[in-house]
């Protein structure tokens, strides 16, 4: 009987944990004012597609998809309005010539291409006397080191 009880408790905990991380639809007007201001800063004619929030650990993240000036934009923000990530669809013709060459895609070919510009908030941490720079996102996730970026300091 205790094995069955253990399995049931494990299933309940797993369900509860996944529910905490699930996105929940929300009305734009109920988002924190700081988040609303960020979205509205993209232009006067905002066409909302989706407004959601989710919990990432102990942090609430607001996600908003909208069109502004014909450009689809997705924002992830913290309740204080700090932008975690921006995703914007970018037409191929808007890319620089250098980037177009790097992509190596031939306009008019049968292949489809979808280009999204992603801007993510990253914190770089340099520690005096240590070579390299550590990178973290706003949730404290270690994004790895950039070796040699920091300078080793001499003690004088």
DRENTORKOL-3810 file (N, C-alpha, C; in nm, 4 decimals):
REM DRENTORKOL-3810
@n.u->0.0812; n.v->-0.1192; n.w->0.0000; ca.u->0.0000; ca.v->0.0000; ca.w->0.0000; c.u->0.0860; c.v->0.1262; c.w->0.0000
@n.u->0.2012; n.v->0.1232; n.w->0.0690; ca.u->0.2860; ca.v->0.2426; ca.w->0.0751; c.u->0.3501; c.v->0.2717; c.w->-0.0607
@n.u->0.3736; n.v->0.1712; n.w->-0.1442; ca.u->0.4296; ca.v->0.1942; ca.w->-0.2774; c.u->0.3286; c.v->0.2705; c.w->-0.3633
@n.u->0.2025; n.v->0.2302; n.w->-0.3570; ca.u->0.0977; ca.v->0.2986; ca.w->-0.4323; c.u->0.0849; c.v->0.4430; c.w->-0.3861
@n.u->0.0888; n.v->0.4633; n.w->-0.2549; ca.u->0.0792; ca.v->0.5984; ca.w->-0.1995; c.u->0.1977; c.v->0.6835; c.w->-0.2474
@n.u->0.3199; n.v->0.6268; n.w->-0.2485; ca.u->0.4389; ca.v->0.6982; ca.w->-0.2943; c.u->0.4256; c.v->0.7383; c.w->-0.4410
@n.u->0.3741; n.v->0.6478; n.w->-0.5236; ca.u->0.3557; ca.v->0.6773; ca.w->-0.6660; c.u->0.2532; c.v->0.7890; c.w->-0.6842
@n.u->0.1429; n.v->0.7828; n.w->-0.6090; ca.u->0.0405; ca.v->0.8859; ca.w->-0.6199; c.u->0.0935; c.v->1.0221; c.w->-0.5769
@n.u->0.1688; n.v->1.0253; n.w->-0.4679; ca.u->0.2269; ca.v->1.1519; ca.w->-0.4210; c.u->0.3246; c.v->1.2057; c.w->-0.5255
@n.u->0.4054; n.v->1.1178; n.w->-0.5855; ca.u->0.4999; ca.v->1.1597; ca.w->-0.6892; c.u->0.4275; c.v->1.2176; c.w->-0.8093
@n.u->0.3189; n.v->1.1536; n.w->-0.8516; ca.u->0.2406; ca.v->1.2044; ca.w->-0.9643; c.u->0.1783; c.v->1.3395; c.w->-0.9322
@n.u->0.1258; n.v->1.3551; n.w->-0.8118; ca.u->0.0668; ca.v->1.4822; ca.w->-0.7719; c.u->0.1714; c.v->1.5939; c.w->-0.7694
@n.u->0.2898; n.v->1.5639; n.w->-0.7168; ca.u->0.3964; ca.v->1.6634; ca.w->-0.7140; c.u->0.4404; c.v->1.7016; c.w->-0.8543
@n.u->0.4547; n.v->1.6044; n.w->-0.9422; ca.u->0.4951; ca.v->1.6321; ca.w->-1.0801; c.u->0.3911; c.v->1.7177; c.w->-1.1504
@n.u->0.2633; n.v->1.6866; n.w->-1.1294; ca.u->0.1557; ca.v->1.7649; ca.w->-1.1898; c.u->0.1563; c.v->1.9068; c.w->-1.1359
@n.u->0.1763; n.v->1.9217; n.w->-1.0066; ca.u->0.1802; ca.v->2.0537; ca.w->-0.9442; c.u->0.2974; c.v->2.1354; c.w->-0.9969
@n.u->0.4152; n.v->2.0723; n.w->-1.0105; ca.u->0.5328; ca.v->2.1433; ca.w->-1.0584; c.u->0.5152; c.v->2.1861; c.w->-1.2031
@n.u->0.4575; n.v->2.0999; n.w->-1.2880; ca.u->0.4389; ca.v->2.1393; ca.w->-1.4277; c.u->0.3333; c.v->2.2476; c.w->-1.4389
@n.u->0.2341; n.v->2.2473; n.w->-1.3515; ca.u->0.1316; ca.v->2.3509; ca.w->-1.3544; c.u->0.1908; c.v->2.4860; c.w->-1.3147
@n.u->0.2907; n.v->2.4864; n.w->-1.2254; ca.u->0.3526; ca.v->2.6117; ca.w->-1.1843; c.u->0.4281; c.v->2.6766; c.w->-1.2994
@n.u->0.4830; n.v->2.5948; n.w->-1.3916; ca.u->0.5598; ca.v->2.6473; ca.w->-1.5031; c.u->0.4759; c.v->2.6672; c.w->-1.6284
@n.u->0.3487; n.v->2.6340; n.w->-1.6251; ca.u->0.2631; ca.v->2.6467; ca.w->-1.7423; c.u->0.2260; c.v->2.7926; c.w->-1.7652
@n.u->0.2144; n.v->2.8276; n.w->-1.8928; ca.u->0.1717; ca.v->2.9628; ca.w->-1.9277; c.u->0.0227; c.v->2.9773; c.w->-1.9043
@n.u->-0.0176; n.v->3.0941; n.w->-1.8598; ca.u->-0.1582; ca.v->3.1228; ca.w->-1.8339; c.u->-0.1952; c.v->3.2488; c.w->-1.9112
@n.u->-0.3043; n.v->3.2397; n.w->-1.9890; ca.u->-0.3491; ca.v->3.3567; ca.w->-2.0632; c.u->-0.3949; c.v->3.4644; c.w->-1.9658
@n.u->-0.3779; n.v->3.5894; n.w->-2.0080; ca.u->-0.4085; ca.v->3.7006; ca.w->-1.9195; c.u->-0.4582; c.v->3.8177; c.w->-2.0034
@n.u->-0.5330; n.v->3.9052; n.w->-1.9403; ca.u->-0.5799; ca.v->4.0281; ca.w->-2.0029; c.u->-0.4689; c.v->4.1330; c.w->-1.9911
@n.u->-0.4446; n.v->4.2063; n.w->-2.0986; ca.u->-0.3391; ca.v->4.3077; ca.w->-2.1010; c.u->-0.3556; c.v->4.4078; c.w->-1.9862
@n.u->-0.4775; n.v->4.4471; n.w->-1.9583; ca.u->-0.5038; ca.v->4.5482; ca.w->-1.8554; c.u->-0.4669; c.v->4.5005; c.w->-1.7153
@n.u->-0.4564; n.v->4.3694; n.w->-1.6947; ca.u->-0.4218; ca.v->4.3181; ca.w->-1.5621; c.u->-0.2706; c.v->4.2984; c.w->-1.5451
@n.u->-0.1938; n.v->4.3210; n.w->-1.6518; ca.u->-0.0483; ca.v->4.3130; ca.w->-1.6401; c.u->0.0029; c.v->4.4306; c.w->-1.5582
@n.u->0.1195; n.v->4.4175; n.w->-1.4964; ca.u->0.1764; ca.v->4.5315; ca.w->-1.4243; c.u->0.1935; c.v->4.6517; c.w->-1.5184
@n.u->0.1737; n.v->4.7707; n.w->-1.4647; ca.u->0.1813; ca.v->4.8927; ca.w->-1.5443; c.u->0.3162; c.v->4.9073; c.w->-1.6147
@n.u->0.4229; n.v->4.8674; n.w->-1.5486; ca.u->0.5562; ca.v->4.8783; ca.w->-1.6092; c.u->0.5648; c.v->4.7955; c.w->-1.7378
@n.u->0.5042; n.v->4.6785; n.w->-1.7379; ca.u->0.5034; ca.v->4.5930; ca.w->-1.8573; c.u->0.4168; c.v->4.6545; c.w->-1.9671
@n.u->0.3021; n.v->4.7092; n.w->-1.9295; ca.u->0.2148; ca.v->4.7735; ca.w->-2.0274; c.u->0.2879; c.v->4.8889; c.w->-2.0964
@n.u->0.3624; n.v->4.9683; n.w->-2.0190; ca.u->0.4348; ca.v->5.0819; ca.w->-2.0753; c.u->0.5397; c.v->5.0367; c.w->-2.1762
@n.u->0.6075; n.v->4.9280; n.w->-2.1470; ca.u->0.7085; ca.v->4.8764; ca.w->-2.2401; c.u->0.6432; c.v->4.8398; c.w->-2.3726
@n.u->0.5321; n.v->4.7663; n.w->-2.3670; ca.u->0.4629; ca.v->4.7264; ca.w->-2.4900; c.u->0.4170; c.v->4.8498; c.w->-2.5675
@n.u->0.3566; n.v->4.9442; n.w->-2.4983; ca.u->0.3027; ca.v->5.0631; ca.w->-2.5645; c.u->0.4136; c.v->5.1518; c.w->-2.6228
@n.u->0.5359; n.v->5.1360; n.w->-2.5754; ca.u->0.6470; ca.v->5.2157; ca.w->-2.6297; c.u->0.6832; c.v->5.1738; c.w->-2.7724
@n.u->0.6292; n.v->5.0627; n.w->-2.8191; ca.u->0.6573; ca.v->5.0153; ca.w->-2.9544; c.u->0.5737; c.v->5.0870; c.w->-3.0603
@n.u->0.4779; n.v->5.1692; n.w->-3.0210; ca.u->0.3998; ca.v->5.2444; ca.w->-3.1188; c.u->0.2580; c.v->5.2670; c.w->-3.0728
@n.u->0.1863; n.v->5.3487; n.w->-3.1491; ca.u->0.0488; ca.v->5.3819; ca.w->-3.1143; c.u->-0.0495; c.v->5.2716; c.w->-3.1502
@n.u->-0.0265; n.v->5.2078; n.w->-3.2636; ca.u->-0.1201; ca.v->5.1059; ca.w->-3.3120; c.u->-0.0669; c.v->4.9660; c.w->-3.2835
@n.u->-0.0853; n.v->4.9227; n.w->-3.1607; ca.u->-0.0424; ca.v->4.7894; ca.w->-3.1188; c.u->-0.1589; c.v->4.6930; c.w->-3.1383
@n.u->-0.1323; n.v->4.5840; n.w->-3.2074; ca.u->-0.2339; ca.v->4.4802; ca.w->-3.2256; c.u->-0.1908; c.v->4.3578; c.w->-3.1448
@n.u->-0.2555; n.v->4.3376; n.w->-3.0307; ca.u->-0.2188; ca.v->4.2271; ca.w->-2.9413; c.u->-0.2617; c.v->4.0927; c.w->-2.9993
@n.u->-0.1725; n.v->3.9955; n.w->-2.9916; ca.u->-0.2023; ca.v->3.8594; ca.w->-3.0346; c.u->-0.2208; c.v->3.7677; c.w->-2.9141
@n.u->-0.1339; n.v->3.7818; n.w->-2.8150; ca.u->-0.1417; ca.v->3.6959; ca.w->-2.6963; c.u->-0.0751; c.v->3.7654; c.w->-2.5783
@n.u->-0.1322; n.v->3.7459; n.w->-2.4612; ca.u->-0.0757; ca.v->3.7958; ca.w->-2.3363; c.u->-0.0815; c.v->3.6803; c.w->-2.2378
@n.u->0.0338; n.v->3.6438; n.w->-2.1845; ca.u->0.0402; ca.v->3.5300; ca.w->-2.0913; c.u->0.1397; c.v->3.5624; c.w->-1.9804
@n.u->0.1316; n.v->3.4829; n.w->-1.8751; ca.u->0.2377; ca.v->3.4880; ca.w->-1.7759; c.u->0.2692; c.v->3.3462; c.w->-1.7348
@n.u->0.3908; n.v->3.3273; n.w->-1.6885; ca.u->0.4307; ca.v->3.1963; ca.w->-1.6380; c.u->0.5307; c.v->3.2156; c.w->-1.5254
@n.u->0.5448; n.v->3.1131; n.w->-1.4465; ca.u->0.6405; ca.v->3.1156; ca.w->-1.3361; c.u->0.7657; c.v->3.0417; c.w->-1.3805
@n.u->0.8790; n.v->3.1056; n.w->-1.3642; ca.u->1.0083; ca.v->3.0416; ca.w->-1.3880; c.u->1.0776; c.v->3.0427; c.w->-1.2533
@n.u->1.0713; n.v->2.9295; n.w->-1.1859; ca.u->1.1190; ca.v->2.9237; ca.w->-1.0480; c.u->1.0282; c.v->3.0092; c.w->-0.9623
@n.u->1.0844; n.v->3.1061; n.w->-0.8934; ca.u->1.0033; ca.v->3.1936; ca.w->-0.8084; c.u->0.9708; c.v->3.3260; c.w->-0.8787
@n.u->1.0050; n.v->3.3356; n.w->-1.0072; ca.u->0.9877; ca.v->3.4607; ca.w->-1.0807; c.u->0.8702; c.v->3.4519; c.w->-1.1773
@n.u->0.7870; n.v->3.5550; n.w->-1.1800; ca.u->0.6783; ca.v->3.5647; ca.w->-1.2773; c.u->0.7312; c.v->3.6350; c.w->-1.4012
@n.u->0.7055; n.v->3.5765; n.w->-1.5180; ca.u->0.7483; ca.v->3.6336; ca.w->-1.6453; c.u->0.6243; c.v->3.6579; c.w->-1.7299
@n.u->0.6113; n.v->3.7791; n.w->-1.7814; ca.u->0.4989; ca.v->3.8153; ca.w->-1.8674; c.u->0.5447; c.v->3.8063; c.w->-2.0122
@n.u->0.4643; n.v->3.7386; n.w->-2.0944; ca.u->0.4954; ca.v->3.7231; ca.w->-2.2364; c.u->0.3841; c.v->3.7880; c.w->-2.3174
@n.u->0.4229; n.v->3.8753; n.w->-2.4085; ca.u->0.3255; ca.v->3.9461; ca.w->-2.4913; c.u->0.3674; c.v->3.9326; c.w->-2.6373
@n.u->0.2737; n.v->3.8884; n.w->-2.7212; ca.u->0.2952; ca.v->3.8843; ca.w->-2.8658; c.u->0.2076; c.v->3.9925; c.w->-2.9262
@n.u->0.2662; n.v->4.0735; n.w->-3.0149; ca.u->0.1888; ca.v->4.1811; ca.w->-3.0761; c.u->0.2506; c.v->4.2232; c.w->-3.2080
@n.u->0.1695; n.v->4.2918; n.w->-3.2879; ca.u->0.2176; ca.v->4.3559; ca.w->-3.4098; c.u->0.2276; c.v->4.5050; c.w->-3.3820
@n.u->0.3378; n.v->4.5648; n.w->-3.4242; ca.u->0.3567; ca.v->4.7096; ca.w->-3.4177; c.u->0.4221; c.v->4.7496; c.w->-3.5493
@n.u->0.3588; n.v->4.8390; n.w->-3.6217; ca.u->0.4089; ca.v->4.8802; ca.w->-3.7532; c.u->0.4324; c.v->4.7603; c.w->-3.8449
@n.u->0.3432; n.v->4.6616; n.w->-3.8364; ca.u->0.3515; ca.v->4.5444; ca.w->-3.9235; c.u->0.4560; c.v->4.4419; c.w->-3.8844
@n.u->0.5256; n.v->4.4624; n.w->-3.7740; ca.u->0.6306; ca.v->4.3708; ca.w->-3.7305; c.u->0.5814; c.v->4.2897; c.w->-3.6107
@n.u->0.5866; n.v->4.1569; n.w->-3.6227; ca.u->0.5495; ca.v->4.0688; ca.w->-3.5117; c.u->0.6609; c.v->4.0713; c.w->-3.4086
@n.u->0.6245; n.v->4.1019; n.w->-3.2850; ca.u->0.7210; ca.v->4.1102; ca.w->-3.1755; c.u->0.6706; c.v->4.0277; c.w->-3.0581
@n.u->0.7616; n.v->3.9561; n.w->-2.9942; ca.u->0.7317; ca.v->3.8845; ca.w->-2.8697; c.u->0.8244; c.v->3.9400; c.w->-2.7629
@n.u->0.7660; n.v->3.9798; n.w->-2.6507; ca.u->0.8446; ca.v->4.0304; ca.w->-2.5378; c.u->0.8264; c.v->3.9392; c.w->-2.4185
@n.u->0.9347; n.v->3.9136; n.w->-2.3469; ca.u->0.9290; ca.v->3.8501; ca.w->-2.2151; c.u->0.9787; c.v->3.9549; c.w->-2.1176
@n.u->0.8987; n.v->3.9808; n.w->-2.0126; ca.u->0.9326; ca.v->4.0855; ca.w->-1.9165; c.u->0.9098; c.v->4.0388; c.w->-1.7740
@n.u->0.9849; n.v->4.0984; n.w->-1.6839; ca.u->0.9625; ca.v->4.0782; ca.w->-1.5412; c.u->0.8565; c.v->4.1784; c.w->-1.4962
@n.u->0.7947; n.v->4.1582; n.w->-1.3804; ca.u->0.6897; ca.v->4.2501; ca.w->-1.3340; c.u->0.7333; c.v->4.3964; c.w->-1.3246
@n.u->0.8630; n.v->4.4225; n.w->-1.3044; ca.u->0.9116; ca.v->4.5610; ca.w->-1.2951; c.u->0.9352; c.v->4.6242; c.w->-1.4317
@n.u->0.9059; n.v->4.5501; n.w->-1.5403; ca.u->0.9228; ca.v->4.6023; ca.w->-1.6756; c.u->1.0569; c.v->4.5692; c.w->-1.7379
@n.u->1.1466; n.v->4.5045; n.w->-1.6632; ca.u->1.2756; ca.v->4.4660; ca.w->-1.7209; c.u->1.2514; c.v->4.3646; c.w->-1.8323
@n.u->1.3055; n.v->4.3927; n.w->-1.9502; ca.u->1.2874; ca.v->4.3042; ca.w->-2.0646; c.u->1.3886; c.v->4.1904; c.w->-2.0556
@n.u->1.3373; n.v->4.0682; n.w->-2.0587; ca.u->1.4199; ca.v->3.9489; ca.w->-2.0519; c.u->1.4624; c.v->3.9086; c.w->-2.1924
@n.u->1.3671; n.v->3.9139; n.w->-2.2869; ca.u->1.3960; ca.v->3.8712; ca.w->-2.4231; c.u->1.3017; c.v->3.9402; c.w->-2.5199
@n.u->1.3539; n.v->3.9727; n.w->-2.6374; ca.u->1.2749; ca.v->4.0304; ca.w->-2.7461; c.u->1.2947; c.v->3.9413; c.w->-2.8679
@n.u->1.1865; n.v->3.9023; n.w->-2.9314; ca.u->1.1940; ca.v->3.8309; ca.w->-3.0580; c.u->1.1134; c.v->3.9096; c.w->-3.1599
@n.u->1.1751; n.v->3.9355; n.w->-3.2754; ca.u->1.1052; ca.v->4.0060; ca.w->-3.3823; c.u->1.1294; c.v->3.9341; c.w->-3.5143
@n.u->1.0227; n.v->3.9172; n.w->-3.5905; ca.u->1.0342; ca.v->3.8602; ca.w->-3.7241; c.u->1.0972; c.v->3.9663; c.w->-3.8136
@n.u->1.1938; n.v->3.9257; n.w->-3.8939; ca.u->1.2670; ca.v->4.0188; ca.w->-3.9784; c.u->1.2588; c.v->3.9722; c.w->-4.1238
@n.u->1.2129; n.v->4.0592; n.w->-4.2148; ca.u->1.2119; ca.v->4.0228; ca.w->-4.3566; c.u->1.3553; c.v->4.0094; c.w->-4.4098
@n.u->1.3758; n.v->3.9153; n.w->-4.4983; ca.u->1.5085; ca.v->3.8920; ca.w->-4.5567; c.u->1.5658; c.v->4.0205; c.w->-4.6156
@n.u->1.4840; n.v->4.0981; n.w->-4.6830; ca.u->1.5311; ca.v->4.2203; ca.w->-4.7490; c.u->1.5810; c.v->4.3259; c.w->-4.6511
@n.u->1.5433; n.v->4.3165; n.w->-4.5239; ca.u->1.5876; ca.v->4.4134; ca.w->-4.4237; c.u->1.7263; c.v->4.3810; c.w->-4.3664
@n.u->1.7813; n.v->4.2661; n.w->-4.4019; ca.u->1.9120; ca.v->4.2269; ca.w->-4.3493; c.u->2.0244; c.v->4.2996; c.w->-4.4216
@n.u->2.1369; n.v->4.3136; n.w->-4.3544; ca.u->2.2549; ca.v->4.3734; ca.w->-4.4181; c.u->2.3075; c.v->4.2768; c.w->-4.5243
@n.u->2.3811; n.v->4.3283; n.w->-4.6195; ca.u->2.4377; ca.v->4.2442; ca.w->-4.7253; c.u->2.5320; c.v->4.1389; c.w->-4.6660
@n.u->2.6080; n.v->4.1778; n.w->-4.5647; ca.u->2.7012; ca.v->4.0845; ca.w->-4.5002; c.u->2.6263; c.v->3.9670; c.w->-4.4387
@n.u->2.5168; n.v->3.9963; n.w->-4.3694; ca.u->2.4386; ca.v->3.8903; ca.w->-4.3075; c.u->2.3726; c.v->3.8023; c.w->-4.4131
@n.u->2.3240; n.v->3.8626; n.w->-4.5199; ca.u->2.2636; ca.v->3.7839; ca.w->-4.6285; c.u->2.3641; c.v->3.6835; c.w->-4.6843
@n.u->2.4891; n.v->3.7275; n.w->-4.7031; ca.u->2.5934; ca.v->3.6367; ca.w->-4.7542; c.u->2.6208; c.v->3.5244; c.w->-4.6546
@n.u->2.6179; n.v->3.5574; n.w->-4.5253; ca.u->2.6431; ca.v->3.4563; ca.w->-4.4220; c.u->2.5331; c.v->3.3511; c.w->-4.4180
@n.u->2.4105; n.v->3.3931; n.w->-4.4419; ca.u->2.2979; ca.v->3.2997; ca.w->-4.4389; c.u->2.3039; c.v->3.2036; c.w->-4.5571
@n.u->2.3599; n.v->3.2485; n.w->-4.6697; ca.u->2.3742; ca.v->3.1653; ca.w->-4.7884; c.u->2.2405; c.v->3.1109; c.w->-4.8353
@n.u->2.1482; n.v->3.1997; n.w->-4.8558; ca.u->2.0146; ca.v->3.1633; ca.w->-4.9018; c.u->1.9881; c.v->3.2368; c.w->-5.0312
@n.u->1.9308; n.v->3.1697; n.w->-5.1270; ca.u->1.9050; ca.v->3.2304; ca.w->-5.2574; c.u->1.7601; c.v->3.2747; c.w->-5.2673
@n.u->1.7344; n.v->3.4065; n.w->-5.2744; ca.u->1.5965; ca.v->3.4523; ca.w->-5.2930; c.u->1.5385; c.v->3.3908; c.w->-5.4203
@n.u->1.4135; n.v->3.3538; n.w->-5.4146; ca.u->1.3487; ca.v->3.2923; ca.w->-5.5301; c.u->1.3622; c.v->3.1410; c.w->-5.5326
@n.u->1.4435; n.v->3.0854; n.w->-5.4450; ca.u->1.4543; ca.v->2.9394; ca.w->-5.4414; c.u->1.3294; c.v->2.8834; c.w->-5.3744
@n.u->1.3139; n.v->2.7535; n.w->-5.3795; ca.u->1.1944; ca.v->2.6903; ca.w->-5.3231; c.u->1.2019; c.v->2.6763; c.w->-5.1717
@n.u->1.3199; n.v->2.7007; n.w->-5.1154; ca.u->1.3331; ca.v->2.6917; ca.w->-4.9701; c.u->1.2681; c.v->2.8120; c.w->-4.9049
@n.u->1.2000; n.v->2.7866; n.w->-4.7951; ca.u->1.1405; ca.v->2.8963; ca.w->-4.7177; c.u->1.2383; c.v->2.9366; c.w->-4.6090
@n.u->1.2347; n.v->3.0612; n.w->-4.5743; ca.u->1.3240; ca.v->3.1099; ca.w->-4.4699; c.u->1.2439; c.v->3.1960; c.w->-4.3721
@n.u->1.2680; n.v->3.1748; n.w->-4.2454; ca.u->1.2054; ca.v->3.2558; ca.w->-4.1412; c.u->1.3190; c.v->3.3114; c.w->-4.0569
@n.u->1.3232; n.v->3.4408; n.w->-4.0424; ca.u->1.4312; ca.v->3.5051; ca.w->-3.9684; c.u->1.3723; c.v->3.5745; c.w->-3.8467
@n.u->1.4285; n.v->3.5432; n.w->-3.7324; ca.u->1.3851; ca.v->3.6045; ca.w->-3.6074; c.u->1.5072; c.v->3.6649; c.w->-3.5396
@n.u->1.4979; n.v->3.7923; n.w->-3.5062; ca.u->1.6042; ca.v->3.8570; ca.w->-3.4295; c.u->1.5704; c.v->3.8374; c.w->-3.2825
@n.u->1.6660; n.v->3.7829; n.w->-3.2070; ca.u->1.6446; ca.v->3.7573; ca.w->-3.0650; c.u->1.7437; c.v->3.8409; c.w->-2.9851
@n.u->1.6902; n.v->3.9186; n.w->-2.8937; ca.u->1.7731; ca.v->3.9980; ca.w->-2.8032; c.u->1.7404; c.v->3.9501; c.w->-2.6628
@n.u->1.8405; n.v->3.9049; n.w->-2.5900; ca.u->1.8199; ca.v->3.8483; ca.w->-2.4571; c.u->1.9054; c.v->3.9235; c.w->-2.3562
@n.u->1.8487; n.v->3.9516; n.w->-2.2412; ca.u->1.9246; ca.v->4.0190; ca.w->-2.1357; c.u->2.0242; c.v->3.9200; c.w->-2.0764
@n.u->2.1511; n.v->3.9575; n.w->-2.0825; ca.u->2.2589; ca.v->3.8742; ca.w->-2.0300; c.u->2.3476; c.v->3.9617; c.w->-1.9424
@n.u->2.3821; n.v->3.9103; n.w->-1.8271; ca.u->2.4731; ca.v->3.9803; ca.w->-1.7373; c.u->2.6106; c.v->3.9157; c.w->-1.7480
@n.u->2.7138; n.v->3.9976; n.w->-1.7691; ca.u->2.8505; ca.v->3.9488; ca.w->-1.7721; c.u->2.9178; c.v->3.9858; c.w->-1.6410
@n.u->2.9827; n.v->3.8880; n.w->-1.5806; ca.u->3.0456; ca.v->3.9081; ca.w->-1.4505; c.u->3.1961; c.v->3.8866; c.w->-1.4643
@n.u->3.2708; n.v->3.9906; n.w->-1.4326; ca.u->3.4167; ca.v->3.9815; ca.w->-1.4323; c.u->3.4634; c.v->3.9926; c.w->-1.2884
@n.u->3.5525; n.v->3.9035; n.w->-1.2494; ca.u->3.6047; ca.v->3.9038; ca.w->-1.1130; c.u->3.7509; c.v->3.9452; c.w->-1.1191
@n.u->3.7837; n.v->4.0452; n.w->-1.0389; ca.u->3.9197; ca.v->4.0962; ca.w->-1.0375; c.u->4.0192; c.v->3.9833; c.w->-1.0135
@n.u->4.1237; n.v->3.9802; n.w->-1.0961; ca.u->4.2289; ca.v->3.8807; ca.w->-1.0805; c.u->4.1978; c.v->3.7467; c.w->-1.1454
@n.u->4.0811; n.v->3.7327; n.w->-1.2073; ca.u->4.0423; ca.v->3.6059; ca.w->-1.2697; c.u->4.0236; c.v->3.6291; c.w->-1.4188
@n.u->4.0847; n.v->3.5446; n.w->-1.4989; ca.u->4.0719; ca.v->3.5564; ca.w->-1.6435; c.u->3.9365; c.v->3.4991; c.w->-1.6861
@n.u->3.8699; n.v->3.5715; n.w->-1.7725; ca.u->3.7428; ca.v->3.5232; ca.w->-1.8264; c.u->3.6241; c.v->3.5986; c.w->-1.7690
@n.u->3.5133; n.v->3.5855; n.w->-1.8377; ca.u->3.3896; ca.v->3.6514; ca.w->-1.7993; c.u->3.2792; c.v->3.5480; c.w->-1.7927
@n.u->3.2076; n.v->3.5435; n.w->-1.6834; ca.u->3.0932; ca.v->3.4528; ca.w->-1.6702; c.u->2.9695; c.v->3.5245; c.w->-1.7194
@n.u->2.8776; n.v->3.4502; n.w->-1.7801; ca.u->2.7544; ca.v->3.5082; ca.w->-1.8340; c.u->2.6346; c.v->3.4394; c.w->-1.7696
@n.u->2.5358; n.v->3.5215; n.w->-1.7274; ca.u->2.4147; ca.v->3.4719; ca.w->-1.6619; c.u->2.2931; c.v->3.5406; c.w->-1.7216
@n.u->2.1795; n.v->3.4683; n.w->-1.7237; ca.u->2.0551; ca.v->3.5351; ca.w->-1.7619; c.u->1.9879; c.v->3.5892; c.w->-1.6364
@n.u->1.8735; n.v->3.6542; n.w->-1.6527; ca.u->1.8082; ca.v->3.7191; ca.w->-1.5386; c.u->1.7580; c.v->3.6206; c.w->-1.4342
@n.u->1.7516; n.v->3.4924; n.w->-1.4700; ca.u->1.7047; ca.v->3.3912; ca.w->-1.3759; c.u->1.8204; c.v->3.3239; c.w->-1.3031
@n.u->1.9430; n.v->3.3717; n.w->-1.3299; ca.u->2.0605; ca.v->3.3148; ca.w->-1.2642; c.u->2.1166; c.v->3.1937; c.w->-1.3346
@n.u->2.0646; n.v->3.1604; n.w->-1.4519; ca.u->2.1163; ca.v->3.0449; ca.w->-1.5263; c.u->2.2530; c.v->3.0804; c.w->-1.5836
@n.u->2.3509; n.v->2.9934; n.w->-1.5604; ca.u->2.4860; ca.v->3.0140; ca.w->-1.6096; c.u->2.4870; c.v->2.9861; c.w->-1.7597
@n.u->2.5225; n.v->3.0870; n.w->-1.8389; ca.u->2.5258; ca.v->3.0733; ca.w->-1.9842; c.u->2.6656; c.v->3.0411; c.w->-2.0348
@n.u->2.7587; n.v->3.0202; n.w->-1.9434; ca.u->2.8946; ca.v->2.9838; ca.w->-1.9826; c.u->2.9903; c.v->3.1009; c.w->-1.9722
@n.u->3.1157; n.v->3.0695; n.w->-1.9925; ca.u->3.2218; ca.v->3.1701; ca.w->-1.9795; c.u->3.2669; c.v->3.2161; c.w->-2.1165
@n.u->3.3195; n.v->3.3365; n.w->-2.1194; ca.u->3.3868; ca.v->3.3885; ca.w->-2.2377; c.u->3.5335; c.v->3.3984; c.w->-2.1997
@n.u->3.6102; n.v->3.2973; n.w->-2.2335; ca.u->3.7506; ca.v->3.2925; ca.w->-2.1940; c.u->3.8302; c.v->3.4077; c.w->-2.2535
@n.u->3.9172; n.v->3.4629; n.w->-2.1704; ca.u->4.0080; ca.v->3.5657; ca.w->-2.2156; c.u->3.9469; c.v->3.7034; c.w->-2.2284
@n.u->3.8179; n.v->3.7164; n.w->-2.2095; ca.u->3.7551; ca.v->3.8476; ca.w->-2.2228; c.u->3.7960; c.v->3.9380; c.w->-2.1071
@n.u->3.7941; n.v->3.8805; n.w->-1.9855; ca.u->3.8376; ca.v->3.9590; ca.w->-1.8714; c.u->3.9892; c.v->3.9676; c.w->-1.8708
@n.u->4.0434; n.v->4.0632; n.w->-1.8015; ca.u->4.1897; ca.v->4.0783; ca.w->-1.7960; c.u->4.2380; c.v->4.0366; c.w->-1.6588
@n.u->4.3480; n.v->3.9641; n.w->-1.6606; ca.u->4.4085; ca.v->3.9273; ca.w->-1.5336; c.u->4.4790; c.v->4.0506; c.w->-1.4778
@n.u->4.4515; n.v->4.0822; n.w->-1.3565; ca.u->4.5049; ca.v->4.2034; ca.w->-1.2958; c.u->4.6298; c.v->4.1699; c.w->-1.2156
@n.u->4.7299; n.v->4.2578; n.w->-1.2263; ca.u->4.8515; ca.v->4.2409; ca.w->-1.1468; c.u->4.8352; c.v->4.3108; c.w->-1.0136
@n.u->4.8878; n.v->4.2496; n.w->-0.9093; ca.u->4.8872; ca.v->4.3151; ca.w->-0.7778; c.u->5.0043; c.v->4.4118; c.w->-0.7731
@n.u->4.9791; n.v->4.5371; n.w->-0.7487; ca.u->5.0858; ca.v->4.6373; ca.w->-0.7405; c.u->5.1119; c.v->4.6754; c.w->-0.5982
END
